[in-house]
């Protein structure tokens, strides 16, 4: 679980560099904020599942679905906050960061276990 979070963090760093090259500093910051809007809720979700699995009885389906709902709501909420409070937001950068972080699992074949 945590390997995926680190892979998403790496994808966010790559997205930040790509967006900074194409869109400048504003685009790089926007890509970082977009990627972190995905990475932070996923890290909390992975930690919550890890702790639930260690409890007696293990994790159940309800814990997973509630966590997944809260994760998606958190991603949307963080993106709204970025749009509200970061005046220099570059939407192209946000989408590059968000999409690369969300699709980091496509790069998982590069990571050896």
LOZA-265108 format. One record per residue: chain; residue in one letter; x, y negated, z negated of N, C-alpha, C in turn. Coordinates in steps of 0.001 Angstrom, whole numbers, plus 500000, padded with zeros to 6 digits. Atoms other than C-alpha are relative to their C-alpha. Last residue first. Example, Ala and Ser with C-alpha at 12.3 -4.5 7.8 and 13.67 -1.06 7.14 Angstrom:
// LOZA-265108
PT | ch | aa | nc1 | nc2 | nc3 | cac1 | cac2 | cac3 | cc1 | cc2 | cc3
PT | A | s | 499180 | 501190 | 500060 | 513670 | 501060 | 492860 | 499230 | 498910 | 499270
PT | A | a | 500890 | 501190 | 500000 | 512300 | 504500 | 492200 | 500900 | 498800 | 500000
END
This chain:
// LOZA-265108
PT | ch | aa | nc1 | nc2 | nc3 | cac1 | cac2 | cac3 | cc1 | cc2 | cc3
PT | A | x | 500364 | 499696 | 501400 | 509172 | 505890 | 505284 | 501006 | 500881 | 499344
PT | A | x | 499797 | 498594 | 500342 | 510577 | 504305 | 508438 | 499677 | 500222 | 498537
PT | A | x | 499528 | 499829 | 501366 | 509075 | 500983 | 509441 | 500112 | 501481 | 499697
PT | A | x | 498594 | 500381 | 500057 | 508838 | 500449 | 513204 | 500624 | 500235 | 498629
PT | A | x | 499212 | 498908 | 499456 | 505580 | 502423 | 513395 | 501493 | 499685 | 500004
PT | A | x | 499622 | 499081 | 501069 | 504073 | 499828 | 511056 | 500847 | 501166 | 500522
PT | A | x | 498545 | 499915 | 500041 | 504113 | 497199 | 513804 | 500497 | 501007 | 498970
PT | A | x | 499569 | 499508 | 498696 | 500429 | 497704 | 514621 | 501515 | 500144 | 500083
PT | A | x | 500028 | 498539 | 500028 | 499756 | 497389 | 510891 | 500373 | 500595 | 501357
PT | A | x | 498670 | 499502 | 500354 | 500910 | 493762 | 511144 | 500028 | 501526 | 499960
PT | A | x | 499630 | 498900 | 499110 | 497661 | 492980 | 512947 | 501394 | 500548 | 499713
PT | A | x | 501067 | 498999 | 499971 | 496149 | 490863 | 510187 | 500389 | 501224 | 500820
PT | A | x | 500080 | 499368 | 501323 | 499411 | 489019 | 509536 | 498931 | 501091 | 499984
PT | A | x | 498813 | 499144 | 500183 | 499963 | 488397 | 513252 | 500002 | 500682 | 498636
PT | A | x | 500118 | 498806 | 499164 | 496366 | 487218 | 513622 | 501221 | 500896 | 499861
PT | A | x | 501057 | 499111 | 500471 | 496492 | 484837 | 510669 | 499956 | 501294 | 500804
PT | A | x | 499645 | 499423 | 501294 | 499827 | 483261 | 511492 | 498990 | 501011 | 499516
PT | A | x | 498824 | 499142 | 499797 | 499006 | 482779 | 515180 | 500384 | 500676 | 498694
PT | A | x | 500431 | 498746 | 499385 | 495520 | 481521 | 514311 | 501160 | 500936 | 500284
PT | A | x | 500797 | 499218 | 500971 | 496798 | 478921 | 511856 | 499638 | 501357 | 500600
PT | A | x | 499083 | 499406 | 500973 | 499463 | 477773 | 514321 | 499280 | 500858 | 498980
PT | A | x | 499257 | 498962 | 499290 | 496885 | 477237 | 517054 | 500970 | 500715 | 499078
PT | A | x | 500815 | 498781 | 499963 | 494684 | 475414 | 514567 | 500658 | 501115 | 500793
PT | A | x | 499945 | 499689 | 498576 | 497350 | 472830 | 513735 | 499318 | 501357 | 500159
PT | A | x | 500199 | 498613 | 499574 | 496575 | 471399 | 510309 | 500035 | 500102 | 501527
PT | A | x | 499244 | 499791 | 498771 | 498069 | 467985 | 509573 | 499826 | 501385 | 500583
PT | A | x | 500438 | 500931 | 498956 | 495397 | 467051 | 507049 | 500711 | 500220 | 501330
PT | A | x | 498779 | 500256 | 499235 | 495941 | 470089 | 504855 | 499610 | 499172 | 501223
PT | A | x | 498994 | 500756 | 500745 | 493143 | 469872 | 502287 | 501310 | 499751 | 500738
PT | A | x | 500474 | 501171 | 500741 | 489955 | 470886 | 504088 | 501140 | 499123 | 499482
PT | A | x | 500603 | 500963 | 499079 | 491288 | 473223 | 506771 | 499567 | 498722 | 499313
PT | A | x | 498915 | 500525 | 499166 | 493573 | 474949 | 504268 | 499449 | 498947 | 500958
PT | A | x | 499213 | 500936 | 500809 | 490677 | 475267 | 501835 | 501153 | 499396 | 500790
PT | A | x | 500803 | 501215 | 500141 | 488464 | 476810 | 504526 | 500766 | 498955 | 499196
PT | A | x | 499943 | 500696 | 498706 | 491225 | 479290 | 505363 | 499188 | 498712 | 499974
PT | A | x | 498682 | 500635 | 499884 | 491555 | 480159 | 501675 | 500146 | 499259 | 501334
PT | A | x | 499917 | 501146 | 500909 | 487821 | 480764 | 501385 | 501329 | 499276 | 500092
PT | A | x | 500823 | 501068 | 499428 | 487727 | 483005 | 504469 | 500090 | 498739 | 499138
PT | A | x | 499332 | 500437 | 498774 | 490626 | 485079 | 503166 | 499238 | 498837 | 500621
PT | A | x | 498834 | 500807 | 500374 | 489089 | 485205 | 499690 | 500739 | 499480 | 501222
PT | A | x | 500510 | 501299 | 500467 | 485722 | 486389 | 501047 | 501153 | 499072 | 499618
PT | A | x | 500462 | 500717 | 498812 | 487511 | 489138 | 502989 | 499477 | 498621 | 499618
PT | A | x | 498834 | 500343 | 499189 | 489428 | 490235 | 499893 | 499579 | 499187 | 501225
PT | A | x | 499349 | 501153 | 500631 | 486331 | 490073 | 497674 | 501225 | 499545 | 500801
PT | A | x | 500876 | 501158 | 499845 | 484461 | 492350 | 500084 | 500652 | 498749 | 499413
PT | A | x | 499939 | 500395 | 498597 | 487404 | 494757 | 500260 | 499120 | 498776 | 500265
PT | A | x | 498707 | 500639 | 499738 | 487702 | 494853 | 496476 | 500123 | 499516 | 501429
PT | A | x | 500065 | 501301 | 500668 | 483989 | 495564 | 496082 | 501298 | 499233 | 500237
PT | A | x | 500898 | 500880 | 499248 | 484245 | 498289 | 498703 | 499857 | 498627 | 499359
PT | A | x | 499454 | 500351 | 498695 | 487339 | 499915 | 497164 | 499107 | 498992 | 500720
PT | A | x | 498861 | 500894 | 500233 | 486109 | 499799 | 493583 | 500581 | 499538 | 501329
PT | A | x | 500559 | 501301 | 500379 | 482786 | 501300 | 494709 | 501119 | 498984 | 499781
PT | A | x | 500375 | 500724 | 498794 | 484556 | 504148 | 496515 | 499481 | 498602 | 499674
PT | A | x | 501162 | 499469 | 499298 | 486297 | 505392 | 493418 | 499635 | 499082 | 501155
PT | A | x | 500804 | 501022 | 499325 | 489748 | 504912 | 491989 | 498801 | 500669 | 500660
PT | A | x | 499556 | 500543 | 498718 | 491155 | 507440 | 489568 | 499072 | 498947 | 500555
PT | A | x | 501093 | 499855 | 499055 | 489357 | 509348 | 486845 | 500344 | 499440 | 501365
PT | A | x | 500537 | 498651 | 500092 | 491733 | 508120 | 484170 | 498771 | 500093 | 500899
PT | A | x | 500924 | 499769 | 501100 | 493240 | 504904 | 485409 | 499522 | 501443 | 500003
PT | A | x | 499269 | 499514 | 501180 | 496288 | 504982 | 487669 | 499080 | 500281 | 498818
PT | A | x | 499602 | 498613 | 499759 | 494178 | 504738 | 490847 | 500729 | 500593 | 498798
PT | A | x | 501188 | 499158 | 500120 | 492470 | 501594 | 489553 | 500347 | 501465 | 500197
PT | A | x | 500359 | 499899 | 501417 | 495844 | 499923 | 488970 | 498778 | 500892 | 499790
PT | A | x | 498935 | 499265 | 500681 | 497011 | 500687 | 492495 | 499666 | 500194 | 498528
PT | A | x | 500164 | 498579 | 499689 | 493678 | 499605 | 493954 | 501049 | 500856 | 499309
PT | A | x | 501234 | 499548 | 500650 | 493883 | 496254 | 492131 | 499754 | 501485 | 500274
PT | A | x | 499711 | 499870 | 501423 | 497508 | 495756 | 493195 | 498788 | 500541 | 499251
PT | A | x | 499123 | 498839 | 500160 | 496618 | 496476 | 496820 | 500342 | 500222 | 498535
PT | A | x | 500800 | 498809 | 499744 | 493674 | 494039 | 496662 | 500839 | 501260 | 499804
PT | A | x | 500859 | 499830 | 501184 | 495833 | 491317 | 495065 | 499160 | 501277 | 500141
PT | A | x | 499127 | 499607 | 501109 | 498454 | 491793 | 497782 | 499188 | 500230 | 498729
PT | A | x | 499636 | 498598 | 499808 | 495785 | 491742 | 500486 | 500907 | 500506 | 498888
PT | A | x | 501117 | 499131 | 500397 | 494337 | 488509 | 499071 | 500304 | 501491 | 500182
PT | A | x | 500279 | 500092 | 501438 | 497827 | 486910 | 499209 | 498781 | 500826 | 499575
PT | A | x | 499076 | 499192 | 500798 | 498781 | 488190 | 502679 | 499642 | 499980 | 498507
PT | A | x | 500277 | 498573 | 499860 | 495758 | 486896 | 504595 | 500839 | 500836 | 499038
PT | A | x | 501428 | 499857 | 500308 | 495744 | 483253 | 503554 | 499563 | 501455 | 500134
PT | A | x | 500118 | 499814 | 501454 | 499533 | 483586 | 503526 | 498549 | 500105 | 499556
PT | A | x | 499538 | 498660 | 500368 | 499441 | 484121 | 507275 | 499865 | 500279 | 498520
PT | A | x | 500931 | 499021 | 499447 | 497303 | 481050 | 507904 | 500387 | 501424 | 499636
PT | A | x | 501217 | 500045 | 500813 | 499379 | 478915 | 505542 | 498965 | 500999 | 500500
PT | A | x | 499683 | 499449 | 501321 | 502617 | 480007 | 507216 | 498761 | 500029 | 499112
PT | A | x | 499873 | 498552 | 499837 | 501121 | 479411 | 510659 | 500318 | 500669 | 498669
PT | A | x | 501346 | 499462 | 499814 | 499976 | 475926 | 509605 | 500038 | 501518 | 500152
PT | A | x | 500657 | 500026 | 501316 | 503433 | 475104 | 508262 | 498604 | 500598 | 500099
PT | A | x | 499342 | 499017 | 500867 | 504999 | 476234 | 511515 | 499364 | 500073 | 498625
PT | A | x | 500420 | 498663 | 499582 | 502466 | 474346 | 513630 | 500614 | 501088 | 499141
PT | A | x | 501414 | 499850 | 500368 | 503035 | 471129 | 511706 | 499479 | 501393 | 500332
PT | A | x | 500089 | 499785 | 501446 | 506808 | 471571 | 512024 | 498566 | 500200 | 499540
PT | A | x | 499296 | 500914 | 500886 | 506754 | 471957 | 515793 | 499754 | 500323 | 498527
PT | A | x | 500871 | 501087 | 500441 | 504126 | 473648 | 517964 | 500675 | 499004 | 499064
PT | A | x | 500962 | 500460 | 498994 | 506076 | 476125 | 520117 | 499221 | 498754 | 499591
PT | A | x | 499345 | 500223 | 498714 | 509225 | 476675 | 518056 | 499021 | 499381 | 500993
PT | A | x | 499139 | 501176 | 500147 | 507490 | 476180 | 514710 | 500708 | 499682 | 501312
PT | A | x | 500830 | 501205 | 499933 | 504732 | 478568 | 515794 | 500842 | 498736 | 499861
PT | A | x | 500530 | 500135 | 498642 | 507238 | 481312 | 516554 | 499204 | 498708 | 500143
PT | A | x | 498895 | 500371 | 499105 | 509137 | 480790 | 513285 | 499505 | 499782 | 501426
PT | A | x | 499592 | 501357 | 500360 | 505957 | 480774 | 511218 | 501108 | 499521 | 500924
PT | A | x | 500997 | 500910 | 499421 | 504674 | 483832 | 513047 | 500349 | 498553 | 499716
PT | A | x | 499766 | 500036 | 498556 | 507900 | 485692 | 512210 | 499031 | 499037 | 500683
PT | A | x | 498738 | 500739 | 499807 | 507546 | 484742 | 508538 | 500317 | 499892 | 501486
PT | A | x | 500296 | 501409 | 500252 | 503913 | 485848 | 508603 | 501246 | 499144 | 500189
PT | A | x | 500694 | 500492 | 498811 | 504884 | 489147 | 510223 | 499652 | 498525 | 499847
PT | A | x | 499014 | 500126 | 498932 | 507402 | 489704 | 507429 | 499389 | 499470 | 501287
PT | A | x | 499187 | 501158 | 500349 | 504725 | 489000 | 504828 | 501076 | 499759 | 501056
PT | A | x | 500787 | 501187 | 499678 | 502403 | 491421 | 506589 | 500777 | 498726 | 499681
PT | A | x | 499994 | 500082 | 498546 | 505115 | 494092 | 506452 | 499191 | 498788 | 500463
PT | A | x | 498688 | 500537 | 499618 | 505593 | 493353 | 502758 | 500122 | 499881 | 501520
PT | A | x | 499987 | 501409 | 500407 | 501851 | 493803 | 502191 | 501339 | 499363 | 500395
PT | A | x | 500803 | 500735 | 499034 | 501917 | 497036 | 504189 | 499983 | 498507 | 499677
PT | A | x | 499193 | 500120 | 498784 | 504762 | 498373 | 502104 | 499255 | 499198 | 501054
PT | A | x | 499172 | 501196 | 500124 | 502685 | 497563 | 499018 | 500931 | 499828 | 501199
PT | A | x | 500819 | 501195 | 500000 | 500000 | 500000 | 500000 | 500862 | 498742 | 500000
END
